[in-house]
């Protein structure tokens, strides 16, 4: 079993104490996102977990626990989202300079091959146009230097909650462009980004894009990647595509231990958070000693135990 921590919330930034407590206990309880009273019990011991994939915009709070994870025998790598957006698009995360410093520190701790840089989502707007991204991507490549070996990119996807929150930005003078994957300018931009990445000897892949951008140098990739796990730790499995993810997603099967509406970064483009107030309310119920990430969800009398498919 691969553990995803997490597509639904930023566990390394906001809930690191809970995670290390669950690692020490050897299990956690996870509600079904579509039926919250259906609770699964996941074994978090290294015997059952091939790897943990962390997703974060700010893993700094998690760094102090990484030596303990290593000592316990856990294998893990990071999907580290690092953009340089104006604060109105990413209001709840540290300044760029701090995040770059965290990126470099993490690379020194675990090695650059275990940090996947995420430059996503690519948002085209009147304050982040095509030229902004070509320039910013090149600058970040230069600043990250040899701290990573791979970058994942994606274009903004519009979900109902995303569309609603981005529309609200118009009151602040921000106009976000829709359906950019169909525009010729996107191919031109991605071609420039691919050339920049290749010049820095970075692997570059796209994440869950409806369109194949291989022709401009960015083939489809896997964020949760069985081949990368094999390369890093020599673990061989019959990896299968995750049936719980949307069709363009190439990720292999994993179990996510996060909960929607618990991230308080307040990024208006987020697909996992409906509103800042909902996230704040759920986070207020968080107990780092609980087997559940947030309270207010009552486990069934006998929690369903997940059996990993080998």
BAFI-3210 file (N, C-alpha, C; in Angstrom, 3 decimals, decimal comma, padded with zeros to 6 digits):
// residues 310
n [1|2|3|4|5|6|7|8|9|10|11|12|13|14|15|16|17|18|19|20|21|22|23|24|25|26|27|28|29|30|31|32|33|34|35|36|37|38|39|40|41|42|43|44|45|46|47|48|49|50|51|52|53|54|55|56|57|58|59|60|61|62|63|64|65|66|67|68|69|70|71|72|73|74|75|76|77|78|79|80|81|82|83|84|85|86|87|88|89|90|91|92|93|94|95|96|97|98|99|100|101|102|103|104|105|106|107|108|109|110|111|112|113|114|115|116|117|118|119|120|121|122|123|124|125|126|127|128|129|130|131|132|133|134|135|136|137|138|139|140|141|142|143|144|145|146|147|148|149|150|151|152|153|154|155|156|157|158|159|160|161|162|163|164|165|166|167|168|169|170|171|172|173|174|175|176|177|178|179|180|181|182|183|184|185|186|187|188|189|190|191|192|193|194|195|196|197|198|199|200|201|202|203|204|205|206|207|208|209|210|211|212|213|214|215|216|217|218|219|220|221|222|223|224|225|226|227|228|229|230|231|232|233|234|235|236|237|238|239|240|241|242|243|244|245|246|247|248|249|250|251|252|253|254|255|256|257|258|259|260|261|262|263|264|265|266|267|268|269|270|271|272|273|274|275|276|277|278|279|280|281|282|283|284|285|286|287|288|289|290|291|292|293|294|295|296|297|298|299|300|301|302|303|304|305|306|307|308|309|310]
n.u [000,843|000,504|000,697|-000,995|-000,422|-001,159|-003,663|-005,914|-005,534|-003,055|-001,045|001,737|002,274|000,230|-000,708|001,376|002,076|-000,082|000,235|002,750|002,120|000,247|001,845|003,526|001,635|000,892|-001,331|-004,153|-007,378|-009,639|-012,074|-014,503|-014,594|-016,984|-018,904|-018,933|-019,328|-018,525|-015,841|-012,426|-009,796|-006,438|-003,415|-000,357|002,237|005,687|005,801|003,427|003,233|004,434|005,427|005,268|003,702|004,143|002,327|002,700|002,677|004,192|006,319|007,866|007,111|007,109|009,662|011,231|010,382|011,207|013,708|012,901|010,966|012,579|014,274|012,436|012,015|010,446|009,640|009,671|008,643|008,477|005,956|006,313|004,807|005,616|005,209|005,279|003,312|001,265|000,175|-002,606|-003,476|-002,314|-002,710|-002,170|000,349|003,932|006,330|007,931|010,773|011,255|010,075|011,619|014,025|013,251|012,788|015,398|016,635|015,223|016,032|018,710|018,386|017,049|017,725|017,797|016,499|014,267|012,445|009,866|009,303|006,495|005,133|002,461|-001,075|-000,932|-001,924|-003,558|-003,947|-004,928|-002,964|-001,091|000,209|001,036|003,748|004,581|004,671|006,587|008,852|008,913|009,090|011,629|013,205|012,702|013,724|016,419|016,847|016,227|018,104|020,166|018,442|016,385|015,192|013,120|010,199|006,762|004,042|000,917|-002,078|-004,552|-007,442|-010,954|-013,236|-016,514|-016,483|-014,018|-014,375|-016,316|-014,963|-012,830|-014,202|-015,038|-012,790|-012,844|-013,841|-011,628|-010,211|-009,024|-008,854|-009,400|-008,402|-010,248|-010,292|-007,671|-006,119|-006,889|-005,907|-003,640|-001,535|-000,919|000,460|002,698|003,779|004,280|006,151|008,337|008,731|009,400|011,831|013,371|013,391|014,696|017,164|018,168|018,533|016,331|013,822|010,628|007,133|003,616|000,644|-002,205|-003,475|-005,913|-005,126|-002,488|000,749|003,138|004,388|005,485|007,432|006,681|005,659|002,860|002,690|003,230|002,217|001,993|004,009|004,845|007,106|009,069|009,251|010,250|012,727|013,900|013,872|013,911|011,611|009,395|006,340|003,101|002,053|-000,911|-003,169|-004,748|-008,016|-009,706|-009,172|-009,497|-009,961|-007,752|-005,630|-002,613|-001,614|-000,522|-002,233|-003,293|-003,768|-005,454|-004,977|-006,008|-008,454|-011,080|-011,714|-010,100|-007,787|-006,143|-004,759|-006,038|-006,081|-007,527|-007,905|-008,156|-009,214|-010,048|-011,051|-013,903|-014,613|-013,029|-014,060|-015,282|-013,049|-011,569|-013,309|-013,362|-010,679|-010,463|-011,560|-009,640|-007,643|-004,514|-003,950|-005,902|-007,173|-008,450|-008,258|-009,811|-012,339|-015,872|-016,734|-018,094|-016,755|-017,657|-018,913|-017,313|-014,575|-013,934|-011,364|-008,684|-007,302|-004,297|-003,607|-001,421]
n.v [-001,200|002,212|005,272|008,282|011,548|014,575|014,541|015,914|017,743|019,821|018,069|017,916|020,661|021,565|019,563|018,012|016,931|015,268|013,343|012,147|011,070|009,164|007,515|006,531|005,130|003,268|003,105|004,704|006,330|006,812|008,752|008,029|010,150|010,597|009,435|010,118|008,816|006,306|004,551|003,831|001,739|002,145|000,464|001,684|000,815|000,169|-002,347|-002,708|-000,479|000,595|003,059|006,508|009,266|012,575|015,614|019,031|022,591|023,848|022,302|022,773|022,608|019,853|018,888|018,348|015,883|014,053|012,582|010,677|009,248|008,089|006,498|004,712|003,175|003,975|004,720|007,498|010,228|013,625|015,681|018,788|021,748|024,689|027,814|031,200|033,051|036,072|037,313|037,291|035,038|032,965|033,144|032,092|030,983|030,830|033,499|033,578|033,371|032,042|029,564|028,607|028,308|026,286|024,237|023,781|022,985|020,652|019,085|018,693|017,101|014,709|014,192|015,257|013,677|012,757|014,733|016,085|018,753|020,757|022,750|024,168|024,918|026,152|029,298|031,523|034,884|038,360|039,288|037,339|036,529|034,961|035,573|036,096|033,494|032,162|033,644|033,436|030,664|030,122|031,639|030,342|027,815|028,446|029,295|027,035|025,296|022,514|021,102|019,430|016,819|016,499|017,906|018,638|019,761|021,510|022,652|025,040|023,603|023,757|023,473|023,338|024,625|025,856|027,584|029,283|030,568|031,777|033,507|035,331|036,824|038,841|041,114|042,183|042,926|040,903|038,873|035,709|033,433|030,995|027,502|027,126|025,122|024,681|026,689|028,154|029,580|028,253|025,930|027,171|028,386|026,118|024,827|026,550|026,348|023,624|023,578|025,160|023,588|021,275|022,344|022,647|020,107|018,733|016,318|016,518|016,512|016,297|016,763|014,983|016,012|016,775|016,986|015,806|016,800|015,949|016,516|019,026|018,567|017,711|015,034|012,957|012,367|010,671|011,454|010,020|007,512|004,450|003,525|005,371|004,788|002,193|002,802|004,306|002,633|-000,016|-001,565|-003,830|-004,107|-005,026|-002,502|-000,624|001,543|004,118|003,609|005,376|007,932|010,692|010,298|011,352|011,168|009,602|008,339|005,694|003,241|004,290|005,046|007,661|009,690|012,042|014,709|016,422|019,996|020,936|022,320|025,321|027,145|028,694|029,084|030,329|028,778|026,170|022,763|021,141|022,434|024,010|026,468|029,103|029,430|026,976|025,287|026,387|025,904|023,105|022,578|023,604|021,632|019,767|017,260|016,394|013,961|012,223|009,354|010,056|012,621|014,958|015,848|015,250|013,394|010,317|007,245|004,019|001,265|-000,974|-000,396|-000,481|-002,413|-001,742|-003,759|-004,090|-004,357|-006,499]
n.w [000,000|-000,838|000,830|000,655|001,572|001,681|-000,821|-000,129|001,896|003,544|005,163|006,099|006,602|008,327|010,050|011,297|013,834|014,422|012,410|013,043|015,499|014,713|013,176|015,164|016,643|014,788|013,148|011,514|011,401|008,763|007,239|004,711|001,959|000,627|002,130|005,114|007,601|007,217|008,095|007,656|008,791|008,689|008,406|009,376|009,505|008,595|007,501|006,090|004,483|001,502|000,668|001,657|000,283|000,451|000,220|-000,161|000,464|002,245|003,909|006,166|009,017|009,326|009,135|011,412|012,237|010,398|010,679|012,609|011,200|009,233|010,838|011,851|009,665|007,539|004,175|002,056|-000,056|-001,312|-002,722|-003,553|-003,693|-005,237|-006,087|-007,339|-006,752|-006,583|-003,396|-003,148|-004,443|-003,062|-000,080|002,490|003,016|003,763|002,965|-000,294|-000,207|002,205|001,678|-000,414|000,948|002,730|000,887|-000,066|002,322|002,913|000,751|001,385|003,601|002,792|000,195|-003,237|-005,132|-003,931|-003,768|-005,472|-007,444|-007,690|-010,031|-010,068|-009,746|-013,124|-013,521|-015,528|-015,725|-015,370|-013,712|-013,685|-016,278|-019,490|-019,949|-017,350|-016,254|-017,838|-017,193|-014,357|-013,908|-014,937|-013,186|-010,730|-011,283|-011,401|-008,753|-007,222|-008,085|-007,725|-006,122|-006,699|-008,893|-010,573|-012,067|-011,873|-013,795|-014,139|-015,688|-014,740|-013,385|-013,523|-011,070|-009,535|-006,993|-007,169|-009,350|-008,316|-006,187|-007,496|-009,145|-007,257|-006,877|-008,688|-007,569|-006,431|-008,582|-010,082|-012,844|-014,013|-016,494|-018,319|-019,398|-020,477|-021,540|-024,101|-025,631|-027,963|-026,919|-024,570|-025,340|-026,454|-024,148|-022,518|-024,052|-023,805|-021,026|-020,852|-022,270|-020,586|-018,237|-019,181|-019,812|-017,318|-016,584|-015,583|-015,135|-016,605|-016,301|-017,047|-015,056|-014,801|-017,155|-019,618|-022,204|-024,254|-023,917|-024,928|-027,344|-027,069|-025,297|-022,763|-021,338|-020,171|-016,648|-013,443|-010,252|-007,863|-007,998|-009,064|-010,457|-009,728|-007,008|-007,168|-008,313|-006,278|-003,968|-004,715|-004,673|-005,961|-007,519|-008,765|-010,064|-010,321|-012,107|-010,264|-009,476|-008,272|-009,036|-011,378|-014,953|-016,622|-014,848|-014,054|-011,858|-009,652|-007,626|-004,392|-000,867|000,571|003,393|004,245|004,891|003,354|003,219|005,325|005,067|005,683|004,168|002,317|-000,495|-003,380|-005,654|-004,896|-004,977|-002,948|-000,778|000,277|001,449|003,319|005,937|006,475|006,475|008,609|010,734|010,819|011,314|013,842|015,364|015,513|016,987|017,887|019,046|018,392|016,586|014,270|011,793|012,063|014,437|015,046|013,348|013,623|014,330|013,032|014,974|014,616|012,939|009,495|008,291|006,220|003,741|002,265|-001,187|-002,666]
ca.u [000,000|001,120|-000,098|-000,974|-000,595|-002,461|-004,267|-007,075|-005,134|-001,604|-000,692|003,041|002,259|-000,810|-001,029|002,511|002,051|-001,051|000,801|003,789|001,432|-000,356|002,955|003,939|000,576|000,860|-002,565|-005,025|-008,743|-009,884|-013,454|-014,768|-014,978|-018,344|-019,779|-018,004|-019,477|-017,851|-014,470|-011,450|-008,611|-005,273|-002,166|000,704|003,559|006,500|005,509|002,279|003,304|005,621|005,967|004,373|003,889|003,693|001,983|002,745|003,181|005,089|006,614|008,797|006,767|007,273|011,061|011,821|009,957|011,696|014,660|012,178|010,371|013,669|014,723|011,384|012,017|009,488|010,123|008,789|009,133|007,628|005,462|006,451|004,280|006,300|004,949|005,657|002,112|000,901|-000,423|-004,051|-003,719|-001,817|-002,607|-001,908|001,628|005,043|006,932|008,650|012,150|011,231|009,743|012,810|014,974|012,753|013,028|016,830|016,932|014,671|016,900|019,920|018,035|016,606|018,232|016,948|015,719|013,034|011,585|009,313|008,820|005,241|004,826|001,065|-001,542|-000,591|-003,097|-003,381|-004,846|-004,383|-001,777|-000,151|000,002|001,945|005,127|004,853|005,031|007,867|009,894|008,946|009,587|013,083|013,806|012,635|014,700|017,733|016,943|016,196|019,381|020,258|017,673|015,372|015,507|011,891|009,152|005,439|003,270|-000,463|-002,865|-005,669|-008,706|-012,070|-014,312|-017,563|-016,048|-012,904|-014,936|-017,008|-014,003|-012,070|-015,100|-015,077|-011,594|-013,099|-014,034|-010,283|-009,595|-008,298|-009,628|-008,736|-008,801|-010,727|-010,023|-006,411|-005,482|-007,302|-005,344|-002,314|-000,533|-000,508|001,514|003,895|004,342|004,806|007,373|009,388|008,973|010,105|013,222|014,045|013,618|015,712|018,460|018,597|018,587|015,181|012,709|009,405|005,939|002,347|-000,179|-003,642|-003,960|-006,779|-004,404|-001,123|001,709|004,428|004,991|006,258|008,482|006,160|004,770|002,071|003,456|002,552|002,655|002,232|004,711|005,442|008,444|009,975|009,445|011,170|014,048|014,450|014,000|013,970|010,372|008,731|004,948|002,258|001,392|-002,062|-003,702|-005,689|-009,365|-010,432|-008,793|-010,120|-009,418|-006,420|-004,607|-001,835|-001,059|-000,830|-003,188|-002,824|-004,812|-005,269|-005,348|-006,466|-009,873|-011,389|-012,136|-009,286|-006,600|-006,393|-003,919|-006,999|-005,816|-008,844|-007,996|-008,126|-010,354|-010,373|-011,604|-015,040|-014,604|-012,116|-014,755|-015,459|-011,744|-011,215|-014,164|-012,907|-009,365|-010,658|-011,926|-008,511|-006,927|-003,375|-003,874|-007,014|-006,879|-009,047|-007,652|-010,702|-013,473|-017,169|-017,062|-018,161|-016,413|-018,567|-018,509|-016,151|-014,066|-013,534|-009,920|-008,246|-006,278|-003,543|-003,448|-000,002]
ca.v [000,000|003,542|006,240|009,649|012,430|014,138|015,391|016,601|018,789|019,908|017,454|018,339|022,050|021,891|018,479|017,081|016,211|014,182|012,285|011,383|010,279|008,003|006,636|005,857|004,194|002,218|003,090|005,875|006,146|007,732|008,728|008,068|011,534|010,652|008,891|010,348|007,905|005,046|004,773|002,775|001,681|001,877|000,085|002,600|000,275|-000,031|-003,675|-002,598|000,733|000,645|004,420|007,623|010,411|013,807|016,740|020,197|023,893|024,335|021,174|023,137|022,052|018,403|018,496|017,824|014,507|013,168|011,568|009,601|008,413|007,308|005,500|003,699|002,359|004,445|005,262|008,601|011,339|014,806|016,528|020,111|022,792|025,955|028,827|032,550|033,823|037,167|036,810|037,119|033,682|032,019|034,045|031,495|030,289|031,740|034,181|032,725|033,140|031,010|028,271|028,163|027,846|024,988|023,294|023,443|022,244|019,316|018,363|018,282|016,070|013,424|014,044|015,903|012,700|012,454|015,914|016,431|020,121|020,968|024,111|024,014|024,965|027,337|030,171|032,663|035,963|039,678|039,544|036,229|036,218|033,960|036,008|035,904|032,101|031,852|034,309|032,910|029,289|030,187|032,147|029,307|026,794|028,942|029,362|025,697|024,693|021,054|020,579|018,496|016,172|016,333|018,910|018,337|020,970|021,308|023,843|025,193|022,911|024,479|022,761|024,292|025,448|026,677|028,639|030,225|031,360|032,623|034,592|036,328|037,664|039,974|042,294|042,715|043,270|039,768|038,129|034,450|032,869|029,622|026,585|027,529|024,009|024,712|027,874|027,968|030,174|027,270|025,110|028,006|028,534|024,845|024,547|027,345|025,745|022,361|023,875|025,646|022,437|020,407|023,018|022,444|018,650|018,308|015,605|017,313|015,776|016,963|016,099|014,814|016,909|016,165|017,043|015,288|017,827|015,320|017,135|020,207|018,143|017,426|013,873|012,708|011,775|010,151|012,060|008,817|006,867|003,175|003,407|006,149|004,013|001,113|003,392|004,779|001,626|-001,368|-002,289|-004,215|-004,488|-004,915|-001,222|-000,395|002,896|004,334|003,730|006,435|009,233|011,002|009,568|011,745|010,945|008,387|007,862|004,334|003,156|004,689|005,375|009,017|009,754|013,390|015,030|017,674|021,147|021,071|023,121|026,739|028,019|029,610|029,352|030,344|027,798|024,826|021,891|020,323|023,286|024,767|027,834|029,295|029,245|025,534|024,728|026,854|025,211|021,724|022,541|023,897|020,387|018,837|016,791|015,634|012,640|011,412|008,550|010,773|013,931|015,946|015,291|015,517|012,218|009,223|005,961|002,902|000,457|-001,752|000,281|-001,360|-002,437|-001,842|-004,750|-003,627|-005,312|-006,651]
ca.w [000,000|-000,814|001,571|000,143|002,729|001,236|-001,845|000,416|002,837|003,688|006,440|006,613|007,072|009,303|010,971|011,413|015,111|014,282|011,580|013,745|016,521|014,056|012,803|016,400|017,011|013,774|012,363|011,591|010,910|007,649|006,760|003,281|001,662|000,108|003,173|006,225|008,736|006,867|008,547|007,390|009,647|007,849|009,063|008,943|009,806|007,382|006,940|005,193|003,655|000,643|000,680|001,934|-000,601|001,085|-000,645|000,722|000,048|003,294|004,793|007,245|010,330|009,336|008,982|012,648|012,444|009,336|011,158|013,280|010,157|008,631|011,810|011,957|008,452|006,543|002,910|001,701|-000,858|-001,232|-003,805|-002,934|-004,571|-005,033|-007,099|-006,882|-007,035|-005,685|-002,155|-003,270|-004,927|-002,061|001,065|003,787|003,090|004,043|001,810|-001,235|000,226|003,246|001,085|-001,151|001,967|003,192|-000,207|-000,057|003,554|002,743|-000,189|002,107|004,569|002,226|-001,162|-004,245|-005,888|-003,193|-003,789|-006,777|-007,459|-008,398|-010,485|-010,448|-011,128|-013,910|-013,585|-016,422|-015,306|-015,679|-012,870|-013,908|-017,699|-020,067|-019,721|-015,923|-015,980|-018,481|-016,410|-012,991|-013,915|-015,126|-011,945|-009,708|-011,669|-010,997|-007,296|-006,643|-008,435|-007,763|-004,988|-007,185|-010,172|-011,354|-011,881|-012,410|-014,081|-014,566|-015,968|-013,823|-013,629|-012,925|-010,403|-009,155|-005,862|-007,653|-010,186|-007,436|-005,400|-008,414|-009,561|-006,184|-006,969|-009,579|-006,735|-006,161|-009,855|-010,659|-013,841|-014,321|-017,783|-018,296|-020,521|-021,119|-022,233|-025,499|-026,289|-028,560|-026,029|-023,570|-025,936|-026,558|-022,807|-022,033|-024,801|-023,153|-019,716|-021,066|-022,634|-019,379|-017,364|-019,775|-019,706|-015,931|-016,416|-014,810|-015,749|-016,507|-016,677|-016,758|-014,048|-015,048|-018,199|-020,635|-023,467|-024,210|-024,322|-025,229|-028,526|-026,675|-024,373|-021,421|-021,404|-018,960|-015,557|-012,258|-008,991|-007,064|-009,104|-008,709|-011,042|-008,888|-005,782|-007,523|-008,523|-005,006|-002,910|-005,243|-004,378|-007,207|-007,341|-009,955|-009,856|-011,187|-012,071|-009,181|-010,037|-007,598|-009,586|-012,666|-016,085|-017,101|-013,822|-014,299|-010,591|-009,240|-006,525|-003,066|000,093|001,074|004,813|004,546|004,928|002,664|004,025|006,539|004,767|005,940|003,335|001,697|-001,909|-004,023|-006,730|-004,306|-005,269|-001,775|000,273|-000,220|001,948|004,454|007,212|006,678|006,829|009,951|011,694|010,944|011,955|015,258|016,042|015,393|018,172|017,365|019,665|017,917|015,387|013,145|011,597|012,669|015,163|014,427|012,544|014,581|013,724|013,238|016,127|014,164|011,757|008,395|008,154|004,827|003,447|001,106|-002,279|-002,976]
c.u [000,879|000,171|000,097|-001,315|-000,292|-002,896|-005,338|-006,743|-003,623|-001,199|000,683|003,051|001,376|-001,048|000,147|002,522|001,073|-000,435|001,838|003,174|000,796|000,709|003,415|002,920|000,453|-000,414|-003,218|-006,406|-009,030|-011,339|-013,519|-015,236|-016,404|-019,378|-019,009|-018,161|-018,945|-016,360|-013,599|-010,293|-007,426|-004,061|-001,047|002,099|004,352|006,276|004,414|002,407|004,588|006,275|004,859|004,712|003,284|003,424|001,977|003,185|004,185|005,405|007,525|008,406|007,001|008,740|011,633|011,435|010,550|012,752|013,978|011,516|011,423|014,101|013,719|011,289|011,025|010,201|009,153|009,471|008,080|007,216|005,370|005,991|004,955|006,085|005,462|004,492|001,970|000,102|-001,926|-004,405|-003,240|-001,610|-002,100|-000,586|002,760|005,552|007,781|010,056|012,219|010,966|010,905|013,853|014,558|013,012|014,484|017,204|016,429|015,534|018,170|019,625|017,770|017,118|017,280|016,089|014,412|012,157|011,154|008,757|007,537|005,123|003,398|000,163|-001,066|-001,877|-002,767|-004,429|-004,229|-003,199|-000,746|-000,320|001,033|003,397|005,524|005,338|006,353|009,022|010,042|009,490|011,109|013,780|013,817|013,586|016,090|017,909|016,938|017,449|019,320|019,450|016,547|015,818|014,298|010,919|007,876|004,721|001,825|-001,095|-004,084|-006,892|-009,812|-013,103|-015,337|-017,098|-014,886|-013,432|-015,602|-016,017|-013,152|-012,932|-015,135|-013,873|-011,805|-013,318|-012,709|-009,527|-008,823|-009,235|-008,835|-009,297|-009,203|-010,247|-008,724|-005,727|-005,840|-006,672|-003,934|-001,223|-000,048|000,599|002,806|004,577|004,973|006,054|008,557|009,751|009,750|011,571|014,009|014,364|014,730|017,098|019,045|018,681|017,507|014,256|011,473|008,237|004,716|001,541|-001,644|-004,200|-004,836|-006,053|-002,982|-000,168|003,093|005,145|005,798|007,284|008,024|005,182|003,932|002,910|002,577|003,100|002,919|002,720|005,393|006,855|009,460|010,266|010,396|012,591|014,713|014,766|013,995|012,748|009,632|007,322|004,254|001,426|000,228|-002,529|-004,759|-007,095|-010,174|-010,122|-009,426|-009,328|-008,031|-005,289|-003,929|-001,284|-001,434|-001,671|-002,546|-004,029|-004,496|-005,778|-005,815|-007,977|-010,082|-011,840|-011,405|-008,021|-006,938|-005,402|-004,770|-006,630|-007,135|-009,000|-008,117|-009,390|-010,832|-010,987|-012,712|-015,035|-013,625|-012,795|-014,966|-014,150|-011,337|-012,033|-013,709|-011,551|-009,478|-011,012|-010,774|-007,881|-005,762|-003,224|-004,984|-006,584|-007,480|-008,409|-008,490|-011,846|-014,764|-017,588|-017,007|-017,814|-017,504|-018,035|-017,308|-015,665|-013,602|-012,036|-009,539|-007,154|-005,580|-003,454|-001,987|000,192]
c.v [001,251|004,472|007,616|010,591|013,883|015,056|016,302|017,745|018,765|019,389|017,895|019,759|022,246|020,817|017,514|016,294|015,044|013,028|011,475|010,565|009,036|007,010|005,848|004,812|003,048|002,151|004,470|005,485|007,216|007,641|008,717|009,479|011,680|010,126|008,940|009,414|006,505|005,247|003,568|002,875|001,275|001,570|000,965|002,090|000,091|-001,388|-003,601|-001,461|000,714|002,016|005,380|008,741|011,626|014,868|017,984|021,443|024,444|023,201|021,503|022,551|020,543|017,980|017,856|016,366|013,532|012,176|010,402|008,672|007,509|006,181|004,366|002,821|002,777|005,019|006,364|009,542|012,437|015,296|017,931|021,162|024,112|026,835|030,162|033,495|035,032|036,619|036,578|035,711|032,617|032,764|033,419|030,775|031,290|032,434|033,226|032,386|032,049|029,630|027,726|027,630|026,484|023,911|022,829|022,622|020,815|018,481|017,877|017,136|014,723|013,180|014,613|014,939|012,345|013,689|016,167|017,848|020,181|022,453|024,049|024,574|026,228|028,127|031,356|033,713|037,296|040,046|038,419|035,757|035,208|034,309|035,845|034,482|031,715|032,424|033,674|031,495|029,281|030,656|031,078|028,163|027,195|028,911|027,982|024,907|023,183|020,407|019,638|017,924|016,129|017,457|018,428|019,659|020,578|022,656|023,862|024,419|023,643|023,500|023,802|025,203|026,358|027,859|029,714|031,132|032,257|033,767|035,706|037,263|038,878|041,262|042,950|043,018|042,155|038,996|036,898|033,869|031,401|028,842|026,911|026,379|023,970|025,872|027,591|028,516|029,193|026,378|025,900|028,148|027,231|024,434|025,302|026,731|024,441|022,603|024,350|024,482|021,548|021,037|022,886|020,961|018,150|017,454|016,487|016,515|016,638|016,111|016,146|015,806|016,153|016,066|016,528|016,347|017,237|016,008|018,374|019,863|017,817|016,262|013,745|012,005|011,271|010,868|010,967|007,760|005,581|003,009|004,201|005,410|002,844|001,635|003,775|003,641|000,188|-002,214|-002,566|-004,711|-004,441|-003,645|-001,070|001,045|003,010|004,528|004,855|007,820|009,436|010,408|010,038|011,478|009,603|007,773|006,403|004,388|003,532|004,865|006,744|009,102|011,152|013,512|016,359|018,751|021,225|021,892|024,599|027,652|029,037|030,006|029,291|029,337|026,359|024,042|021,135|021,120|024,142|026,213|027,937|029,038|027,766|024,892|025,127|026,123|023,772|021,648|022,801|022,637|019,379|018,536|015,950|014,242|011,702|010,533|009,141|012,151|015,036|015,240|015,657|014,423|011,028|007,913|004,924|002,054|-000,410|-001,142|-000,731|-001,299|-002,629|-002,876|-004,338|-004,734|-005,342|-006,987]
c.w [000,000|-000,084|000,962|001,288|002,361|000,113|-001,250|001,360|002,973|005,065|006,929|007,188|008,289|010,352|011,170|012,716|015,058|013,499|012,348|014,878|015,931|013,605|014,030|016,827|016,021|012,955|012,423|011,099|009,879|007,218|005,232|002,927|001,150|001,104|004,486|007,423|008,446|007,118|008,214|008,374|008,770|008,717|008,512|009,274|008,511|006,724|005,890|004,183|002,825|000,680|001,084|000,959|000,091|000,025|000,233|-000,019|001,044|004,267|005,971|008,601|010,458|009,430|010,240|012,901|011,416|009,807|011,867|012,261|009,517|009,563|011,948|010,718|007,401|005,320|002,483|000,723|-000,851|-002,606|-003,202|-003,939|-004,248|-006,257|-006,576|-007,151|-006,115|-004,504|-002,273|-003,759|-003,944|-000,744|002,356|003,937|003,301|002,779|000,972|-000,748|001,290|002,649|000,259|-000,171|002,515|002,151|-000,185|001,173|003,454|001,816|000,490|003,071|003,914|000,812|-002,194|-005,046|-005,196|-003,008|-005,231|-006,669|-008,278|-008,743|-011,003|-009,357|-011,827|-014,132|-014,489|-016,052|-015,699|-014,796|-012,969|-015,347|-018,182|-019,789|-018,257|-015,660|-016,639|-017,658|-015,016|-012,944|-014,066|-013,853|-010,863|-010,026|-011,199|-009,483|-006,639|-006,982|-008,512|-006,640|-005,404|-008,511|-011,107|-011,043|-012,561|-012,655|-014,379|-014,820|-015,053|-014,289|-012,879|-012,387|-009,953|-008,029|-006,265|-008,450|-009,332|-006,701|-006,297|-008,946|-008,529|-006,228|-007,870|-008,787|-006,381|-007,446|-010,521|-011,583|-014,269|-015,613|-017,634|-019,512|-021,250|-021,840|-023,712|-026,276|-026,809|-027,651|-024,962|-024,109|-026,057|-025,204|-022,333|-022,796|-024,182|-021,803|-019,859|-021,405|-021,416|-018,451|-017,896|-019,686|-018,306|-015,577|-015,471|-015,667|-015,604|-017,062|-016,393|-015,790|-014,479|-016,062|-019,194|-021,975|-023,269|-024,757|-024,604|-026,384|-028,182|-025,606|-022,971|-021,513|-020,137|-017,902|-014,440|-011,023|-007,966|-008,040|-008,636|-009,254|-010,235|-007,583|-006,039|-007,664|-007,197|-004,042|-003,407|-004,934|-005,683|-006,901|-008,704|-009,803|-010,839|-011,058|-010,973|-009,746|-009,398|-008,119|-010,961|-013,823|-016,522|-016,108|-014,057|-013,011|-010,333|-007,973|-005,193|-002,158|000,693|002,505|005,215|004,554|004,223|003,655|005,358|006,297|004,902|005,208|002,578|000,271|-002,672|-005,151|-006,213|-004,632|-004,029|-000,631|-000,307|000,209|003,104|005,794|007,518|007,108|008,242|011,011|011,895|011,632|013,457|016,050|016,050|016,748|017,692|017,970|019,190|016,742|014,121|013,018|012,224|013,366|014,438|013,484|013,484|013,894|013,974|014,390|015,787|012,865|010,735|008,220|006,699|004,698|002,165|000,067|-002,694|-004,451]
res [x|x|x|x|x|x|x|x|x|x|x|x|x|x|x|x|x|x|x|x|x|x|x|x|x|x|x|x|x|x|x|x|x|x|x|x|x|x|x|x|x|x|x|x|x|x|x|x|x|x|x|x|x|x|x|x|x|x|x|x|x|x|x|x|x|x|x|x|x|x|x|x|x|x|x|x|x|x|x|x|x|x|x|x|x|x|x|x|x|x|x|x|x|x|x|x|x|x|x|x|x|x|x|x|x|x|x|x|x|x|x|x|x|x|x|x|x|x|x|x|x|x|x|x|x|x|x|x|x|x|x|x|x|x|x|x|x|x|x|x|x|x|x|x|x|x|x|x|x|x|x|x|x|x|x|x|x|x|x|x|x|x|x|x|x|x|x|x|x|x|x|x|x|x|x|x|x|x|x|x|x|x|x|x|x|x|x|x|x|x|x|x|x|x|x|x|x|x|x|x|x|x|x|x|x|x|x|x|x|x|x|x|x|x|x|x|x|x|x|x|x|x|x|x|x|x|x|x|x|x|x|x|x|x|x|x|x|x|x|x|x|x|x|x|x|x|x|x|x|x|x|x|x|x|x|x|x|x|x|x|x|x|x|x|x|x|x|x|x|x|x|x|x|x|x|x|x|x|x|x|x|x|x|x|x|x|x|x|x|x|x|x|x|x|x|x|x|x|x|x|x|x|x|x|x|x|x|x|x|x]
***
